[in-house]
Amino acid sequence: MQLKKSKTNNPLEIYQGNIKSFFKEFKKIFNEEKIYLIVDENTIQHIDYLEENFSVTSTHLKLESGEKNKTFNSVLKIWDFLNRNNVKSSDLLIILGGGMLTDLAGFAASTYKRGIEFIYLPTTLLAMADASIGGKTGFNYQFLKNNIGTFTIPKAVFLDTKFLATLPKIEIDSGIAEVYKHSIIGDVDLWNYLKVNSKELDLDYIVKSSKNLKLEIVSKDPYEKNIRKKLNFGHTIGHAIESYLLDSNAPTLHGFAIAKGMIIESFIAKKENLLSENYFQEIKTVLSNKFKSYLNFKIDSKAITKLILSDKKNTKSTINFSLPTKIGEVTINHEIELKKVESYLLEFLQND
């Protein structure tokens, strides 16, 4: 695949291709100072591949992988690494990993010495299609998903889908959940493609489609004041499910919590007369069939409701949702009374 730069008003530079094609662009960014690298136990294997193709040597820090390690303790490890090596603003930090690592290390970089330059080399579908794009960084605090974070744009993002060949199927499937979300909020063609080709996907195509849709949204609303809230579809309930399962010592991957969140929030949209029964059934059927082997977790409606209230978008009496009105269209700022949300959630779970 040829190197392609995304066209957007957003200052974020995103390139999709293979790592060899990124060399010239990387050299424009790299100013001959030192390279530092954050990896985890899954991506440390790619260091040689990166260094050979970028013609650099680096000093690296390896972190433990998994959502359970997306904590302040891991942030401290990154700060200690940067401080111990006396990393300067003229140096460059490369973050090589999935969505957990890009969020976590991006936050650490954005706050160390009031911010140092960093680039993302995402290695999972979730990170390529979603997490590395848009400038959100953060970590989980007291089991609350991304409770602490910043908006910080990396110097660049390089997307090489060859990294995905090393991933287990479960990681690919988790990432595809966010691709389905993008299709529901604004890309009917992508939705139809996913329905027809769910077993054999062109990963370059779905990364490109997801990337372009998210870029279009965040370039218009970088700080989530308006239309960027569309990207929260499935996440109000999904993040609560993810936090609940993490706190219950039965964690699930992010995408699967979001898949369940999208089904439940589509049900809420139906109950609020925003979404027709036919559209709800289509969303529920497609997502349930795609992710059925991953959605057998048990959740408690009261605990989920309590966690939803921890979301900064909500108040003590209302929950703010982004809800679909049809496939390809999601509307924002639906304030629903807490008691109604509790009732809808209980009704769904009793019949699920």
Sequence and secondary structure as in RCSB ss.txt:
>XXXX:A:sequence
MQLKKSKTNNPLEIYQGNIKSFFKEFKKIFNEEKIYLIVDENTIQHIDYLEENFSVTSTHLKLESGEKNKTFNSV
LKIWDFLNRNNVKSSDLLIILGGGMLTDLAGFAASTYKRGIEFIYLPTTLLAMADASIGGKTGFNYQFLKNNIGT
FTIPKAVFLDTKFLATLPKIEIDSGIAEVYKHSIIGDVDLWNYLKVNSKELDLDYIVKSSKNLKLEIVSKDPYEK
NIRKKLNFGHTIGHAIESYLLDSNAPTLHGFAIAKGMIIESFIAKKENLLSENYFQEIKTVLSNKFKSYLNFKID
SKAITKLILSDKKNTKSTINFSLPTKIGEVTINHEIELKKVESYLLEFLQND
>XXXX:A:secstr
   EE   SSS  EEEE GGGGHHHHHHH  SS EEEEEETTTGGGHHHHHHHHT   EEEEE  SGGG SHHHH
HHHHHHHHHTT  TTSEEEEEE HHHHHHHHHHHHHGGG   EEEEE SHHIIIIITSSSEEEEEETTEEEEEEE
E   SEEEEEGGGGGGS HHHHHHHHHHHHHHHHHH HHHHHHHHHSTTS  HHHHHHHHHHHHHHHHHH TTSS
SGGGGGGTTHHHHHHHHHHHHHTT    HHHHHHHHHHHHHHHHHHTTSS HHHHHHHHHHHHHHHGGG      
HHHHHHHHTTSTT  SSEEEEEEEEETTEEEEEEEEEHHHHHHHHHHHHHH 
